[in-house]
Amino acid sequence: MTGQHVNATQSRQDALRTDQDVWGTEDVSSGKGAADENFPVGSLLISRRLRPHVHAYYDFARVIDDIVDNDRLTSEAKIARLDAMEDVVLGRREAPLRRDAQTAVRVRRTLAVTGVPVETATDLIVAFRRDAVENRYESWEELADYCRYSANPVGRFLLGLHGESAATFGPSDALCTSLQVLNHLQDCADDLRTLDRCYLPLPWLAREGASVDDLRAAYASPGLRRVMNALLDRVDALNDEAGRLPGLVRDRRMRLYCAVIVGLARRLAVRLRRQDPLAGRVKLTRGDAVGALAGALRVLP
């Protein structure tokens, strides 16, 4: 074998080893789907033509969330995989033929075909890198900044996909931040137990004589309940701002979709005030869905 062939073989082996170091040998997909979410993903309110793009985006978001929530990966390994997923989205590297990695390929194609800004995908990675190394929050502002990257890009993706104007972004961001905080409140006990992660601002807990350990109890302490209610006060204000969104959306189906989601967010906030997420999962019911849809019909001409 010539020296040139030896060098080429060695280069291929080094590339393979580097790829394996980054991607690992395990597909991290959790197997969760749209049915596992609180709010409708790629629902019938989205036109059939656009649904494949919504599913491509959702699958990508689901996988990068699975990466950072995987308890078998170190923080360094999580960030390496997230960096690799970002490189694929940006066209800087190839992805292995594996379900989790290929979601980045599909979302790259979706963004190229639709012209939706690439930041709607890469901003999600910013948030999940943060999750890999941070598990406590010191203020509402810090939590809202996390939501800016973890949730708000989803709304902007959907609005961009429908060709909506930048005037919709403010109320959309408010809605997405509201949904993210509601999800944190729903999962506060599970997040601490399985991921050692708490999104409730630590000074808010201390002010009410509560602590992170209160989330390990069977029921919320009075202090913890006051912190939850204070967060729900912020959510209510966000939902008030989000209420402007349907009136700014031009696409009729998307307008109805936004109105339904605003209605569901409001209903879930009410449930979280009345029920204890430590005692059992607080979730929307079929009646909530019907009520939100009925209320949303008012936004149609």
N, C-alpha and C positions, 0 to 999 in steps of 0.2 A: 504494500500500500504506500503511495507516495505521501510526502509530507503535506501536500495540498489537500489530499483526501482525508488524512488524519485530522488536519485542522478543521475541515468542514464537518466531519463527524463529531469532533469535540464540541464545536459551536452548537450543533443541533442538540447534543446531549445537555450542554449548559443551558440552552434555551428551554428545553423540556423541564430540567430541574428547577429553573427559575419560575416557570409557569406553575409547577406543582407546589412550590413553596408559597406562591401567592394564592392560588385557587384552592389548594388542598385537594383531597381525593373524595370529599363528601359533598354531595348536593345538599344545601342547607334549606331547601324549600320546605316549608312547614306543612304544605298540603291544604292550608286554609284557602277558602274562596270567598266570593262575594257574599255568600249566604252567612258567613261568619261575622259580617260587619253590621254595625248599628244602622247605617244609612245606605240607601240603595246605590249600588255601584253599576254603571252601565245599564241602567234600568230602561224600561220600555218608554220612558219619557225622553230618552236620548234617541235620535233618529238612527235607523238601522245602518245608514251609511257611515255614521261616526262611531258606532259601538265598538268595532274592532280596535280603533285607536284608543278608546277609553279602557278597554280590557288590556291592551298592551301596556299602557301607562300604569294601570292598577297592578298588574302582575309584577312589573319592575319594582314598584313601591313596596309590594308585599315581600319580595325577595330581599331587598336591602334592609327592611325591617327585621326579617328573619335572621339575617346575618348578625345584626347587632344584638338580637335577643338570644342568640345561640349560647347555651351555657357550656359548650364544649370548646369554644374558641377563646383564646386570650384576647385582651384588648388590642394587642399588636396585630394579631391575625385578623381580627375584625376590620381594623383600619386598612390593612393591606388588601383585603378583599373589596372593601368599599372603594379604595383608590383604583383598583383594577376595573370595577364596574364603571366608575367615572371615565376611565381611559377608553373603555369600549364605547360608551355613549358619545364621547368626543371624537371617536374614530382614531384614537392613538394606539390601540392594540386590538388584537383578535381575541375572541372568546372561545373557550373550549366548547365542544358539542355536548352541553349539559344543560338541563332545564334552567337552573338558577342563572347561570351566566348568559344564556341565550335571551333572557328577558331584556338585558341591556342592548342586545343587537336589535330586538324588535322595537324597543322604544326609540332607539336612534333612527330607525327607518320611519317610524311614525312622525317624529319631529321633523325629519327631512321632507316628508311628503306634505305635511300639513302647514309647515312654516311656524309652528308654535315655538316660542323661544326655548332654547336648550336648558336655560336656567330653571325651568319648571321641573326638570328631572335632576339636574346637578345640585340644586339647592336642597333637595331632600337628603342628599348624601352629606351635606354640611351638618344637618341636624343629627343624622345617625352617627357620624364621627363623634359628635359631642356626647351622644349616649354611650359610646364605647369607653369614654374616660370620665364622664361626670355623672354622678348619681344623686346629687342634692342641689337645691336651688335656694338662693338667698333673697330673692325679691320677685315681685310681680313683673318688673321690667325684664328681668333675666328670663322668666318663664315666657313672657310675650315674645321675646327675641327668639327663643327656641321655637315657638309656634310659627314665627315668621318663616322659618326654614322647613319645619316638619309638616305644616298643615296648609299654610297660605298658598304655596305653589300649586296645590291640587285644584283649588278654585280657579287660579289664573290659567292653569292648563285647560280646564273645561271651557272657560270663557274665551280663551284664545282659539280653541278648536271651533267654536261657534262664531268666530269673527266679531266678538263683542268689543266695545271700545274700552279705553283705559279708565273711563268714568265709572266703570263697574268694579274696579279693583279695590277701592277703599271698603265699601260694604261687603265685598266678597272676602277680603282679608279678615274683617270683623267676624263674619260667619264661620270661617275656617278656624280661627283662633278659639271661638266659642266651642266649636265641636271638639277641638283637641283638649281643651280644659275639661269639658264634660266627660270625655273619655278617660282622662287622668283621674277624675273623681270616681267614676265607675270602677276603675281598676286599681285604686290606691292601695288596697290591701294585697292584691295579687302581685302588683309591681314590686312591693317591698319584699314579699315572701320569696318570689321566684328570681328577681333581678337585683335585689337590694337597691331599688331605685325609688326615690320619693320626689314628686314634683311640687308638693305643697311647700311654699316658702318657709324656711326654717324660722326666721324672725316672727312670722305670723303665728307659728305654733308656740314659740316661747312667750309671746305677748299674752296668749290665752292660757298659759300654764299647761300647755300640751307638749308632746314630743313625738318624734318619729315612731317610737316604740308603741304609742297609742294605736297605731295602725295594725298592731299584732293582736289586738283584743277582739272579742266576739262582737262587741258593740262599740259605737263611737262614744267617747267621753264627751262631757259638755264642752270642754275647751276645743276638742277636735271638731265638734259639730259647729261651733262658732267660726272656726277657720273655713270649713266647707261652705258655710253660708256666706262668708265674706267673699270667697271665690265665686260663688253663684251670683252675688251682687255684681261683680265685674262681668260675668257671663250675661246677665240680664241687660246690662248697658251695651254689650257687644251685639246682642240679638236685636236691640232697638235700632242700632246702626245698620245691621244686616237687613232689617225690614225694608230698607230703601232699595235693596238689590233688585227684586223682581221688576219694579217700575223702570229700571234703567236698562233691562235686557230686551233686546229687539227680537231675538228668535223666540217664537211663541212657545215651542216645546221646552226650551231652556228656561224661559220665564216661569213656566209652570213647575219645572223641576226645582228651581231656586226657591220658589214659594213653598213647596212641600218641605224642603230641607229646613227652611227657616221655621216652619211650623213644628217640625219634629224636634228641632233644637230647643224651642220654647217648652214643648211638652216634657222633654227629658229633664230640663232644668227644674221644672215643677216637681217631677217625680223625685229628683235627688234632694230637694228640700224636705219632702214628706217621708222619704224612706232612707234607711241606713245602709250604705254600700258595704259596711263591714259585716252586717247581719246576713246579707245575701245580695246577689247581683241585681242592681236596679236597671231595668231595661224597658224599652218601649213595647207596647202591645199592638195587636192588630187594630184595636179600637183607636189607638193613637195614630196609626197610619191612615185609617179611614178619615178620622177627624182632620188631620193635616191636609189630606187631599181635598176634602170638602172645602176647607178654608182657602186653599190655594186656588180653587176654581174662580174665586173672585177677581184674580189678577188678569183673567182672560177677557178680551173685549167682547 
